[in-house]
Amino acid sequence: MTDKKTNNDNAATNNQAAGSKTTNKQGQSSAKAQAPQTSTQREAAKAEANKTASTVSSSAAPKATEAKKATEAKAETNTTEKKAAAKPAMPPAEKKSGSKTGAIAIALVIALGAGLYYHGHQQGLAQEAQIAALQQQIANITNQVQTSQKETIGQVDQSLQRTQVVIEQQDKSISSLQLALSEMEGRRPNDWLLAEADYLIKMAGRKLWLEHDVISSTTLLESADHRIAELNDPSLRNVRKAMSNDIISLKAVARIDRDGLVLRLTSLQEQVATLPLANAIIPEAEAVEENAVSTSVDDWQTNLKTSLKNFSEHFVTYRQRDGSVIPLLSPKQDFYLQENIKSKLETAIRSVYREQGEVYATSLTMAKEWAEQFYNLDDPATQSFINTLDQLAKESIEVSYPDRLQSQPIISDLINERLRGKVKPLSSEENPA
């Protein structure tokens, strides 16, 4: 009994020892199996976390979604690691299946994170491209709007200018129509006489300043004064006074018979061809003293010379003349002389109408000098020609005219004022309400 118990006890003890060994071996093996699996998972999680952190740090603000997803994947990995660490030791077969499941889970997490990162990155690029396209469209639309705005402003300005021109033309047309209506409505004899006087005064001014016809201007002013006198209107006293002053000033202007001067100059031109030319001009001989023979015997030599000289003078006479001899003119030179004198007389004729007094006097003076130098002064025709030139050169052909007529602006203002008084504005023709 003792032996059996001892053997049984030994067997039980051995079984317990074996069980404890087996348990120890399984614990050790499970610990050994769990230890490397946990470190691997932790390293993979750290690598994934580092990768996610680097990805998040390198990504911009639009990639916050990818960083959030990576953080969730990391949390899931940590949760998986904790669950794996909290599980009790398993048999060797279960250990192998657990390590494979963890690896697959890590791979799936990594693939899922990479896919999410890639998808988020592609979405970010697409969004950036869309933003750039939208910005370009906005810039194009802005340019188009600015261009169309400038064109619209230009068209509006042109339309305003055209409208303004049309309005001005319409205003002028309206004014002319109003004047025409007032003239048609108020056709009275007084108005016609006043308008006729205004016309006569304007014609007098044109005759005075354009044609220098003082006589015609005076006559026109007197006719205008008669027209205004027929009106018998006391309000026109200032106009008549100004017209009287104008008539007196015109009558005080010197009267020049231009037609008479021109006719006399034309007659002298025709007379040039009949003037006789002067002969050759020879200087007078110097006076020679006659030597008389003396009665003294001592002067016999002198008397002999004097006698011989007097005897020789009967055959050859020698006279000494001091001065230049002017020869006769040739027929060709005579023609040129006549044409030059006629040209000077023609210049004097033009000066009469242009009232160029200096040119007129200079031309006649040169013609007179040429006549005195080359024509016979003893001939009556030459003397008459020269005397006529001298008289005409003394004539004054310059006249000072009035600068303006006093009555012209007064009567023009009066007519405009009366017409404006008859013209009614358009607003008064409409309903005042």
Sequence and secondary structure as in RCSB ss.txt:
>XXXX:A:sequence
MTDKKTNNDNAATNNQAAGSKTTNKQGQSSAKAQAPQTSTQREAAKAEANKTASTVSSSAAPKATEAKKATEAKA
ETNTTEKKAAAKPAMPPAEKKSGSKTGAIAIALVIALGAGLYYHGHQQGLAQEAQIAALQQQIANITNQVQTSQK
ETIGQVDQSLQRTQVVIEQQDKSISSLQLALSEMEGRRPNDWLLAEADYLIKMAGRKLWLEHDVISSTTLLESAD
HRIAELNDPSLRNVRKAMSNDIISLKAVARIDRDGLVLRLTSLQEQVATLPLANAIIPEAEAVEENAVSTSVDDW
QTNLKTSLKNFSEHFVTYRQRDGSVIPLLSPKQDFYLQENIKSKLETAIRSVYREQGEVYATSLTMAKEWAEQFY
NLDDPATQSFINTLDQLAKESIEVSYPDRLQSQPIISDLINERLRGKVKPLSSEENPA
>XXXX:A:secstr
 HHHHHHHHHHHHHHHHHHHHHHHHHHHHHHHHHHHHHHHHHHHHHHHHHHHHHHHHHS GGGHHHHHHHHHHHH
HHHHHHHHHHHS    HHHHHHHHHHHHHHHHHHHHHHHHHHHHHHHHHHHHHHHHHHHHHHHHHHHHHHHHHHH
HHHHHHHHHHHHHHHHHHHHHHHHHHHHHHHHHHHT  HHHHHHHHHHHHHHHHHHHHHHS  HHHHHHHHHHHH
HHHHHH  GGGHHHHHHHHHHHHHHHTS    HHHHHHHHHHHHHHGGG  B   B   B         S GGGH
HHHHHHHHHHHHHTT     B S  B    HHHHHHHHHHHHHHHHHHHHHHHHT HHHHHHHHHHHHHHHHHHB
 TTSHHHHHHHHHHHHHHT        S  THHHHHHHHHHHHHHHH   HHHHS   
